[in-house]
Amino acid sequence: MPIEDANRWNSRYQTDPRNSSNHPRTLLQEHAGLLPSHGLALDIAMGLGWNASFLIQSGLRVIGVDISYVAVCRAKNELPNLMGIVADLEQFQIPHNTFDVILDSLYLQRNL
């Protein structure tokens, strides 16, 4: 895991006031009718888990992945049912035929 990336995101999630919002992305809310009512979701680069929270409230079990230990811990504190993983997504493999929903908001890694 690139330690510089992890440190930068950990610092941001500890101090940046932009991280105080607790709303899922508007695009996700607008397309909620496309979500299944149950199943397993993967939230890639989940940050503080606002999209994950929306998915959980929609009836899905959620695995959230982020490089920031701070973000995953904060998300887990708010969402006890969240399965949080601290991982470098450049080294992360998504298993085939496992998830009913894969959510990626504001993270670009073409080979993922």
N, CA, C and O atoms as a MOPAC input file, in Angstrom:
PM7 MOZYME 1SCF
protein

 N      0.85900 1    -1.17400 1     0.00000 1
 C      0.00000 1     0.00000 1     0.00000 1
 C      0.90100 1     1.23100 1     0.00000 1
 O      1.75700 1     1.37500 1     0.87200 1
 N      0.71400 1     2.09900 1    -0.95300 1
 C      1.53500 1     3.31300 1    -0.94400 1
 C      1.26800 1     4.12400 1     0.32100 1
 O      0.19300 1     4.69800 1     0.49200 1
 N      2.24500 1     4.15900 1     1.18400 1
 C      2.07800 1     4.80800 1     2.47700 1
 C      1.77900 1     6.29100 1     2.33500 1
 O      1.06300 1     6.86700 1     3.15400 1
 N      2.33000 1     6.91300 1     1.28600 1
 C      2.06600 1     8.34200 1     1.08700 1
 C      0.58700 1     8.58600 1     0.82400 1
 O      0.00800 1     9.53100 1     1.36100 1
 N     -0.03000 1     7.73800 1    -0.00400 1
 C     -1.46300 1     7.87400 1    -0.28400 1
 C     -2.28600 1     7.65600 1     0.97300 1
 O     -3.20800 1     8.41800 1     1.26100 1
 N     -1.95200 1     6.62100 1     1.71200 1
 C     -2.69400 1     6.33400 1     2.94400 1
 C     -2.56800 1     7.49400 1     3.92500 1
 O     -3.56300 1     7.90600 1     4.52000 1
 N     -1.36300 1     8.02300 1     4.10200 1
 C     -1.15600 1     9.13800 1     5.02500 1
 C     -1.92400 1    10.38000 1     4.58100 1
 O     -2.52300 1    11.07400 1     5.40200 1
 N     -1.90200 1    10.65600 1     3.27000 1
 C     -2.60800 1    11.84200 1     2.75600 1
 C     -4.10400 1    11.73100 1     3.01400 1
 O     -4.73200 1    12.68900 1     3.46500 1
 N     -4.67900 1    10.56100 1     2.73000 1
 C     -6.12700 1    10.38400 1     2.93300 1
 C     -6.47800 1    10.32100 1     4.41700 1
 O     -7.51800 1    10.84000 1     4.82500 1
 N     -5.63500 1     9.69900 1     5.22200 1
 C     -5.88600 1     9.68300 1     6.66700 1
 C     -5.93100 1    11.10500 1     7.21400 1
 O     -6.81600 1    11.45000 1     7.99800 1
 N     -4.97700 1    11.92000 1     6.79900 1
 C     -4.94000 1    13.31200 1     7.24600 1
 C     -6.18200 1    14.06100 1     6.77700 1
 O     -6.78000 1    14.82200 1     7.53800 1
 N     -6.55700 1    13.84500 1     5.54400 1
 C     -7.73800 1    14.53100 1     5.01700 1
 C     -8.99700 1    14.15500 1     5.79900 1
 O     -9.80400 1    15.02300 1     6.13200 1
 N     -9.16200 1    12.87600 1     6.09000 1
 C    -10.36300 1    12.44000 1     6.80700 1
 C    -10.36000 1    12.85700 1     8.28100 1
 O    -11.40900 1    12.85500 1     8.92600 1
 N     -9.20900 1    13.20800 1     8.80500 1
 C     -9.14500 1    13.68600 1    10.18200 1
 C     -9.41400 1    15.17600 1    10.29400 1
 O     -9.95200 1    15.63200 1    11.30300 1
 N     -9.04400 1    15.95200 1     9.26200 1
 C     -9.03900 1    17.39700 1     9.42900 1
 C     -9.86500 1    18.19400 1     8.43200 1
 O    -10.20000 1    19.34400 1     8.71600 1
 N    -10.20500 1    17.64000 1     7.28800 1
 C    -10.84400 1    18.41400 1     6.22700 1
 C    -12.32900 1    18.61600 1     6.51700 1
 O    -13.05800 1    17.63400 1     6.65600 1
 N    -12.79900 1    19.86800 1     6.61100 1
 C    -14.20800 1    20.11600 1     6.91700 1
 C    -15.15500 1    19.63700 1     5.81900 1
 O    -16.34600 1    19.46600 1     6.07600 1
 N    -14.65600 1    19.41600 1     4.60300 1
 C    -15.52500 1    18.90800 1     3.52800 1
 C    -16.01700 1    17.49600 1     3.82500 1
 O    -16.94100 1    17.01100 1     3.17200 1
 N    -15.41400 1    16.84500 1     4.79300 1
 C    -15.80200 1    15.47900 1     5.12800 1
 C    -16.88400 1    15.41800 1     6.19100 1
 O    -17.13900 1    14.35200 1     6.75200 1
 N    -17.52100 1    16.53900 1     6.47400 1
 C    -18.56600 1    16.53600 1     7.48500 1
 C    -19.93900 1    16.22200 1     6.90100 1
 O    -20.88000 1    15.96000 1     7.65000 1
 N    -20.06600 1    16.24400 1     5.59300 1
 C    -21.34900 1    15.93500 1     4.95800 1
 C    -21.69100 1    14.47300 1     5.19000 1
 O    -20.81400 1    13.60900 1     5.17900 1
 N    -22.96600 1    14.20800 1     5.39800 1
 C    -23.36800 1    12.81300 1     5.60300 1
 C    -24.41800 1    12.40200 1     4.58800 1
 O    -25.32900 1    11.63400 1     4.89700 1
 N    -24.28500 1    12.91700 1     3.37500 1
 C    -25.26100 1    12.61700 1     2.33000 1
 C    -24.63600 1    11.76100 1     1.24300 1
 O    -23.50900 1    12.01500 1     0.81800 1
 N    -25.36300 1    10.74700 1     0.79200 1
 C    -24.86600 1     9.97100 1    -0.34100 1
 C    -24.88800 1    10.81600 1    -1.61100 1
 O    -25.54500 1    11.85600 1    -1.65400 1
 N    -24.19300 1    10.38500 1    -2.61400 1
 C    -24.15600 1    11.08300 1    -3.89900 1
 C    -25.56100 1    11.19600 1    -4.48000 1
 O    -26.35800 1    10.26100 1    -4.40300 1
 N    -25.84500 1    12.34300 1    -5.05700 1
 C    -27.15300 1    12.59400 1    -5.66100 1
 C    -27.45400 1    11.57500 1    -6.74800 1
 O    -28.58300 1    11.09800 1    -6.85300 1
 N    -26.46600 1    11.24000 1    -7.55000 1
 C    -26.65800 1    10.26400 1    -8.62700 1
 C    -27.15600 1     8.92800 1    -8.07700 1
 O    -28.03900 1     8.30200 1    -8.66400 1
 N    -26.59400 1     8.49500 1    -6.95900 1
 C    -27.02300 1     7.25100 1    -6.32800 1
 C    -28.46800 1     7.36000 1    -5.85900 1
 O    -29.26300 1     6.44500 1    -6.07200 1
 N    -28.80400 1     8.45700 1    -5.23200 1
 C    -30.17800 1     8.64900 1    -4.75400 1
 C    -31.16600 1     8.67900 1    -5.91600 1
 O    -32.24900 1     8.10000 1    -5.83500 1
 N    -30.78700 1     9.35300 1    -6.99100 1
 C    -31.68400 1     9.47500 1    -8.14200 1
 C    -31.92900 1     8.14400 1    -8.84000 1
 O    -32.95900 1     7.96400 1    -9.49100 1
 N    -30.99700 1     7.21700 1    -8.70900 1
 C    -31.11900 1     5.92400 1    -9.37900 1
 C    -31.35100 1     4.76900 1    -8.40500 1
 O    -31.09700 1     3.61100 1    -8.73500 1
 N    -31.83000 1     5.08700 1    -7.22000 1
 C    -32.05800 1     4.06900 1    -6.19300 1
 C    -33.02600 1     2.98400 1    -6.66300 1
 O    -32.92900 1     1.83800 1    -6.22300 1
 N    -33.93400 1     3.32500 1    -7.52900 1
 C    -34.89500 1     2.34700 1    -8.04000 1
 C    -34.25000 1     1.23300 1    -8.84500 1
 O    -34.88400 1     0.20500 1    -9.08200 1
 N    -33.01900 1     1.40900 1    -9.26700 1
 C    -32.30700 1     0.37500 1   -10.01700 1
 C    -31.61300 1    -0.63800 1    -9.10500 1
 O    -31.15500 1    -1.68500 1    -9.56300 1
 N    -31.54000 1    -0.31800 1    -7.81400 1
 C    -30.85500 1    -1.20800 1    -6.86800 1
 C    -31.71400 1    -2.41500 1    -6.53700 1
 O    -32.93700 1    -2.29900 1    -6.44700 1
 N    -31.08800 1    -3.57600 1    -6.35300 1
 C    -31.85300 1    -4.72200 1    -5.86100 1
 C    -32.25000 1    -4.47900 1    -4.40200 1
 O    -31.63200 1    -3.66700 1    -3.71500 1
 N    -33.26700 1    -5.17500 1    -3.94100 1
 C    -33.74400 1    -4.98300 1    -2.56500 1
 C    -32.93300 1    -5.77900 1    -1.54800 1
 O    -33.07200 1    -5.56900 1    -0.34300 1
 N    -32.09600 1    -6.68000 1    -2.02000 1
 C    -31.21600 1    -7.44000 1    -1.13300 1
 C    -30.01900 1    -7.90900 1    -1.95000 1
 O    -30.03100 1    -7.84200 1    -3.17900 1
 N    -28.99900 1    -8.37800 1    -1.26900 1
 C    -27.79900 1    -8.84700 1    -1.94500 1
 C    -26.56100 1    -8.24100 1    -1.32100 1
 O    -26.61100 1    -7.66000 1    -0.23600 1
 N    -25.44400 1    -8.38700 1    -2.02400 1
 C    -24.14500 1    -7.93800 1    -1.53000 1
 C    -23.61500 1    -6.83300 1    -2.44400 1
 O    -23.56700 1    -6.98300 1    -3.66400 1
 N    -23.22000 1    -5.72500 1    -1.82400 1
 C    -22.68900 1    -4.58000 1    -2.57000 1
 C    -21.24000 1    -4.32800 1    -2.17600 1
 O    -20.82800 1    -4.57400 1    -1.04300 1
 N    -20.48000 1    -3.83100 1    -3.14600 1
 C    -19.10400 1    -3.41200 1    -2.92000 1
 C    -19.03400 1    -1.91600 1    -3.18100 1
 O    -19.39200 1    -1.45700 1    -4.26600 1
 N    -18.57300 1    -1.14800 1    -2.19100 1
 C    -18.39000 1     0.28900 1    -2.33000 1
 C    -16.89100 1     0.54600 1    -2.39900 1
 O    -16.17900 1     0.44600 1    -1.40000 1
 N    -16.42500 1     0.87900 1    -3.60400 1
 C    -15.00300 1     1.09300 1    -3.86400 1
 C    -14.62500 1     2.51900 1    -3.48700 1
 O    -15.32900 1     3.46800 1    -3.83300 1
 N    -13.50400 1     2.66700 1    -2.77200 1
 C    -13.04300 1     3.97900 1    -2.31000 1
 C    -14.17500 1     4.68000 1    -1.56400 1
 O    -14.56500 1     5.79800 1    -1.90200 1
 N    -14.68400 1     4.00900 1    -0.55800 1
 C    -15.92800 1     4.43300 1     0.10900 1
 C    -15.79700 1     5.68700 1     0.95400 1
 O    -16.80900 1     6.29300 1     1.30400 1
 N    -14.57900 1     6.09400 1     1.29200 1
 C    -14.44400 1     7.26900 1     2.15400 1
 C    -15.12400 1     7.02100 1     3.49100 1
 O    -14.91900 1     5.98100 1     4.11700 1
 N    -15.93600 1     7.98400 1     3.92900 1
 C    -16.59300 1     7.88700 1     5.23000 1
 C    -17.87700 1     7.06300 1     5.20500 1
 O    -18.55100 1     6.93900 1     6.22700 1
 N    -18.21400 1     6.51000 1     4.06700 1
 C    -19.30400 1     5.53800 1     4.01400 1
 C    -20.69200 1     6.08600 1     3.79400 1
 O    -21.66600 1     5.39900 1     4.10500 1
 N    -20.83100 1     7.29300 1     3.27100 1
 C    -22.18100 1     7.84000 1     3.09500 1
 C    -22.95300 1     7.08100 1     2.02600 1
 O    -24.15600 1     6.86600 1     2.17600 1
 N    -22.29100 1     6.67400 1     0.95800 1
 C    -22.96900 1     5.84300 1    -0.04300 1
 C    -23.23900 1     4.44900 1     0.51200 1
 O    -24.28800 1     3.86300 1     0.24600 1
 N    -22.30100 1     3.92300 1     1.27500 1
 C    -22.49300 1     2.61400 1     1.89800 1
 C    -23.69800 1     2.63000 1     2.82400 1
 O    -24.47400 1     1.67500 1     2.86000 1
 N    -23.85200 1     3.70900 1     3.57000 1
 C    -25.00100 1     3.84100 1     4.45800 1
 C    -26.30100 1     3.78400 1     3.66900 1
 O    -27.25100 1     3.11300 1     4.07200 1
 N    -26.34000 1     4.48300 1     2.55400 1
 C    -27.52300 1     4.47600 1     1.70100 1
 C    -27.82100 1     3.06000 1     1.19600 1
 O    -28.97500 1     2.63500 1     1.16500 1
 N    -26.77700 1     2.34300 1     0.80600 1
 C    -26.95900 1     0.97200 1     0.31900 1
 C    -27.46500 1     0.05200 1     1.43100 1
 O    -28.33300 1    -0.79000 1     1.19900 1
 N    -26.92300 1     0.21500 1     2.62900 1
 C    -27.37200 1    -0.58900 1     3.77200 1
 C    -28.83900 1    -0.30500 1     4.06900 1
 O    -29.62100 1    -1.22800 1     4.29800 1
 N    -29.21100 1     0.97200 1     4.06600 1
 C    -30.60900 1     1.34400 1     4.31500 1
 C    -31.53100 1     0.82700 1     3.21000 1
 O    -32.73400 1     0.67900 1     3.42100 1
 N    -30.97100 1     0.55400 1     2.04000 1
 C    -31.75100 1     0.01400 1     0.92400 1
 C    -31.90900 1    -1.49800 1     1.01400 1
 O    -32.57000 1    -2.10200 1     0.17000 1
 N    -31.30700 1    -2.11600 1     2.03300 1
 C    -31.46800 1    -3.54900 1     2.24800 1
 C    -30.29800 1    -4.40600 1     1.81800 1
 O    -30.38100 1    -5.63300 1     1.86200 1
 N    -29.20600 1    -3.78000 1     1.40200 1
 C    -28.04100 1    -4.53100 1     0.93600 1
 C    -27.02300 1    -4.72900 1     2.05500 1
 O    -26.90200 1    -3.89500 1     2.95200 1
 N    -26.30600 1    -5.82300 1     1.99200 1
 C    -25.11500 1    -6.00600 1     2.81600 1
 C    -23.99000 1    -5.31700 1     2.04900 1
 O    -23.94100 1    -5.40100 1     0.82200 1
 N    -23.08300 1    -4.63700 1     2.75700 1
 C    -22.09300 1    -3.81900 1     2.06700 1
 C    -20.68700 1    -4.10400 1     2.56800 1
 O    -20.43100 1    -4.15800 1     3.77100 1
 N    -19.79200 1    -4.28300 1     1.61800 1
 C    -18.35400 1    -4.30400 1     1.87700 1
 C    -17.81200 1    -2.99300 1     1.31700 1
 O    -17.97400 1    -2.70200 1     0.13200 1
 N    -17.16700 1    -2.20600 1     2.17500 1
 C    -16.57500 1    -0.94300 1     1.74500 1
 C    -15.06600 1    -1.02800 1     1.81300 1
 O    -14.50300 1    -1.50500 1     2.79800 1
 N    -14.41400 1    -0.56100 1     0.76000 1
 C    -12.95300 1    -0.61400 1     0.67500 1
 C    -12.40500 1     0.79300 1     0.52800 1
 O    -12.90200 1     1.58200 1    -0.27600 1
 N    -11.37800 1     1.10400 1     1.31000 1
 C    -10.71600 1     2.40300 1     1.19600 1
 C     -9.27300 1     2.25300 1     1.66000 1
 O     -8.96100 1     1.38300 1     2.47200 1
 N     -8.39800 1     3.10200 1     1.14200 1
 C     -6.99300 1     3.09100 1     1.55000 1
 C     -6.80000 1     3.73200 1     2.92200 1
 O     -5.77900 1     3.51500 1     3.57300 1
 N     -7.77600 1     4.51700 1     3.35700 1
 C     -7.65600 1     5.26200 1     4.60900 1
 C     -8.19700 1     4.47600 1     5.79800 1
 O     -9.38700 1     4.17000 1     5.87200 1
 N     -7.30400 1     4.15900 1     6.71900 1
 C     -7.69300 1     3.50500 1     7.96000 1
 C     -8.64800 1     4.40400 1     8.74400 1
 O     -9.61200 1     3.92000 1     9.33800 1
 N     -8.38200 1     5.70400 1     8.74600 1
 C     -9.22800 1     6.65700 1     9.46900 1
 C    -10.64600 1     6.61500 1     8.90900 1
 O    -11.61000 1     6.55000 1     9.67300 1
 N    -10.78400 1     6.65200 1     7.59400 1
 C    -12.11300 1     6.63900 1     6.96800 1
 C    -12.85700 1     5.34600 1     7.28400 1
 O    -14.03700 1     5.38300 1     7.63100 1
 N    -12.19100 1     4.21700 1     7.17200 1
 C    -12.84700 1     2.92900 1     7.43100 1
 C    -13.29100 1     2.84500 1     8.88700 1
 O    -14.39900 1     2.38700 1     9.16600 1
 N    -12.45000 1     3.27600 1     9.81300 1
 C    -12.82700 1     3.24900 1    11.23900 1
 C    -14.00300 1     4.17300 1    11.52400 1
 O    -14.91900 1     3.80300 1    12.25900 1
 N    -13.98500 1     5.37200 1    10.94900 1
 C    -15.10100 1     6.29100 1    11.15800 1
 C    -16.38600 1     5.73100 1    10.55900 1
 O    -17.45100 1     5.84000 1    11.16700 1
 N    -16.29600 1     5.13800 1     9.38600 1
 C    -17.48200 1     4.54400 1     8.75700 1
 C    -18.01500 1     3.39500 1     9.60000 1
 O    -19.22500 1     3.27800 1     9.79900 1
 N    -17.12800 1     2.55200 1    10.09400 1
 C    -17.54300 1     1.41300 1    10.93000 1
 C    -18.19700 1     1.88000 1    12.22100 1
 O    -19.12600 1     1.23400 1    12.70600 1
 N    -17.73100 1     2.99400 1    12.78900 1
 C    -18.35000 1     3.53100 1    14.00600 1
 C    -19.78500 1     3.94200 1    13.75500 1
 O    -20.64300 1     3.77300 1    14.62100 1
 N    -20.05200 1     4.47900 1    12.57800 1
 C    -21.40300 1     4.91900 1    12.23100 1
 C    -22.27300 1     3.78200 1    11.70300 1
 O    -23.49600 1     3.81200 1    11.83500 1
 N    -21.63800 1     2.79100 1    11.11000 1
 C    -22.36500 1     1.70900 1    10.42600 1
 C    -21.86800 1     0.35000 1    10.91300 1
 O    -21.00400 1    -0.25100 1    10.27500 1
 N    -22.39300 1    -0.13800 1    12.02200 1
 C    -21.89800 1    -1.40200 1    12.57000 1
 C    -22.05100 1    -2.59000 1    11.62000 1
 O    -21.29200 1    -3.55400 1    11.72000 1
 N    -23.01300 1    -2.54000 1    10.70700 1
 C    -23.22100 1    -3.64900 1     9.77400 1
 C    -22.30100 1    -3.59200 1     8.56100 1
 O    -22.27700 1    -4.53000 1     7.76400 1
 N    -21.55000 1    -2.51500 1     8.40700 1
 C    -20.62300 1    -2.36800 1     7.30100 1
 C    -19.44100 1    -3.30500 1     7.48400 1
 O    -18.87200 1    -3.38800 1     8.57200 1
 N    -19.07800 1    -3.99800 1     6.43900 1
 C    -17.84700 1    -4.78600 1     6.42800 1
 C    -16.78800 1    -3.89800 1     5.78300 1
 O    -16.77800 1    -3.73900 1     4.56200 1
 N    -15.90500 1    -3.32400 1     6.58000 1
 C    -14.91100 1    -2.37800 1     6.08000 1
 C    -13.56200 1    -3.02300 1     5.87900 1
 O    -13.11000 1    -3.82000 1     6.70000 1
 N    -12.92400 1    -2.67100 1     4.78000 1
 C    -11.60800 1    -3.21200 1     4.44200 1
 C    -10.67700 1    -2.05500 1     4.12300 1
 O    -11.00800 1    -1.18800 1     3.31400 1
 N     -9.51200 1    -2.04200 1     4.75700 1
 C     -8.46600 1    -1.08600 1     4.41200 1
 C     -7.57300 1    -1.77500 1     3.38800 1
 O     -6.93600 1    -2.78800 1     3.68000 1
 N     -7.53700 1    -1.20500 1     2.17600 1
 C     -6.75000 1    -1.83300 1     1.11400 1
 C     -6.35400 1    -0.80000 1     0.07500 1
 O     -7.04100 1     0.20000 1    -0.13200 1
 N     -5.23300 1    -1.06700 1    -0.57000 1
 C     -4.78200 1    -0.29200 1    -1.71900 1
 C     -5.51100 1    -0.85300 1    -2.93900 1
 O     -5.27200 1    -1.99500 1    -3.33200 1
 N     -6.38400 1    -0.07000 1    -3.53200 1
 C     -7.18100 1    -0.57000 1    -4.65300 1
 C     -6.34000 1    -0.91600 1    -5.86900 1
 O     -6.80500 1    -1.64300 1    -6.74700 1
 N     -5.11300 1    -0.41500 1    -5.94300 1
 C     -4.23700 1    -0.79900 1    -7.04300 1
 C     -3.79100 1    -2.25500 1    -6.91500 1
 O     -3.32900 1    -2.85700 1    -7.88400 1
 N     -3.93300 1    -2.81200 1    -5.72000 1
 C     -3.58300 1    -4.21300 1    -5.47600 1
 C     -4.82000 1    -5.07400 1    -5.20400 1
 O     -4.69300 1    -6.25300 1    -4.87300 1
 N     -5.98100 1    -4.50600 1    -5.33800 1
 C     -7.23900 1    -5.16400 1    -4.95700 1
 C     -7.84000 1    -5.88900 1    -6.16000 1
 O     -7.91000 1    -5.33500 1    -7.25800 1
 N     -8.26200 1    -7.10000 1    -5.95000 1
 C     -8.90900 1    -7.88300 1    -6.99600 1
 C    -10.37600 1    -8.07400 1    -6.63000 1
 O    -10.68700 1    -8.50300 1    -5.51900 1
 N    -11.26900 1    -7.76400 1    -7.54700 1
 C    -12.69700 1    -7.96800 1    -7.31700 1
 C    -13.03800 1    -9.38000 1    -7.79100 1
 O    -12.86900 1    -9.69200 1    -8.97000 1
 N    -13.51600 1   -10.23300 1    -6.88900 1
 C    -13.85300 1   -11.58900 1    -7.30300 1
 C    -15.05200 1   -11.59300 1    -8.26500 1
 O    -16.01200 1   -10.84300 1    -8.08600 1
 N    -14.97300 1   -12.43300 1    -9.25800 1
 C    -16.05200 1   -12.54500 1   -10.24600 1
 C    -17.30600 1   -13.14600 1    -9.62200 1
 O    -17.22300 1   -13.98900 1    -8.72900 1
 N    -18.46600 1   -12.70600 1   -10.10000 1
 C    -19.76300 1   -13.26600 1    -9.71900 1
 C    -20.00300 1   -13.28100 1    -8.21200 1
 O    -20.56700 1   -14.23600 1    -7.67800 1
 N    -19.57500 1   -12.22800 1    -7.53300 1
 C    -19.72200 1   -12.15200 1    -6.08800 1
 C    -20.70600 1   -11.06900 1    -5.66100 1
 O    -21.45900 1   -11.25600 1    -4.70500 1
 N    -20.70500 1    -9.93900 1    -6.36100 1
 C    -21.46900 1    -8.77900 1    -5.92700 1
 C    -22.68600 1    -8.52900 1    -6.81100 1
 O    -22.65000 1    -8.71000 1    -8.02800 1
 N    -23.75600 1    -8.11000 1    -6.15600 1
 C    -24.96900 1    -7.72500 1    -6.87400 1
 C    -24.90000 1    -6.26400 1    -7.30400 1
 O    -25.54500 1    -5.86300 1    -8.27300 1
 N    -24.11200 1    -5.46800 1    -6.57400 1
 C    -23.92000 1    -4.05300 1    -6.86100 1
 C    -22.45300 1    -3.72700 1    -6.61400 1
 O    -21.88100 1    -4.13300 1    -5.60300 1
 N    -21.84800 1    -2.99100 1    -7.54300 1
 C    -20.51400 1    -2.43800 1    -7.32800 1
 C    -20.63000 1    -0.94300 1    -7.55400 1
 O    -21.02700 1    -0.49400 1    -8.62900 1
 N    -20.28000 1    -0.17500 1    -6.52600 1
 C    -20.40500 1     1.27200 1    -6.57000 1
 C    -19.01300 1     1.89500 1    -6.54900 1
 O    -18.18300 1     1.56700 1    -5.70100 1
 N    -18.77600 1     2.78700 1    -7.48600 1
 C    -17.52300 1     3.51200 1    -7.57200 1
 C    -17.86600 1     4.96500 1    -7.83300 1
 O    -18.36200 1     5.30700 1    -8.90600 1
 N    -17.60600 1     5.81000 1    -6.86900 1
 C    -17.93500 1     7.22000 1    -7.00200 1
 C    -16.66600 1     8.04600 1    -6.82500 1
 O    -16.05300 1     8.03300 1    -5.75700 1
 N    -16.28200 1     8.75300 1    -7.85800 1
 C    -15.12800 1     9.65400 1    -7.82800 1
 C    -13.78500 1     8.94600 1    -7.66100 1
 O    -12.84400 1     9.54300 1    -7.13800 1
 N    -13.67600 1     7.71500 1    -8.08400 1
 C    -12.39200 1     7.02000 1    -8.07500 1
 C    -12.17900 1     6.43400 1    -9.46400 1
 O    -13.04400 1     5.73400 1    -9.99100 1
 N    -11.02200 1     6.72400 1   -10.05300 1
 C    -10.74000 1     6.20700 1   -11.38300 1
 C     -9.47800 1     5.37000 1   -11.35800 1
 O     -8.39400 1     5.84100 1   -11.01200 1
 N     -9.64900 1     4.13200 1   -11.73300 1
 C     -8.54400 1     3.21900 1   -11.93400 1
 C     -8.98800 1     2.29200 1   -13.05900 1
 O     -9.68800 1     1.30900 1   -12.81600 1
 N     -8.59600 1     2.59200 1   -14.25300 1
 C     -9.14200 1     1.92200 1   -15.43000 1
 C     -9.02100 1     0.40000 1   -15.40800 1
 O     -9.93200 1    -0.29100 1   -15.86300 1
 N     -7.92600 1    -0.13300 1   -14.89300 1
 C     -7.75900 1    -1.58400 1   -14.90700 1
 C     -8.57700 1    -2.29500 1   -13.82800 1
 O     -8.68400 1    -3.52100 1   -13.84100 1
 N     -9.14900 1    -1.54000 1   -12.90300 1
 C     -9.99000 1    -2.14700 1   -11.86700 1
 C    -11.36500 1    -2.44400 1   -12.42900 1
 O    -12.22600 1    -2.95800 1   -11.71500 1

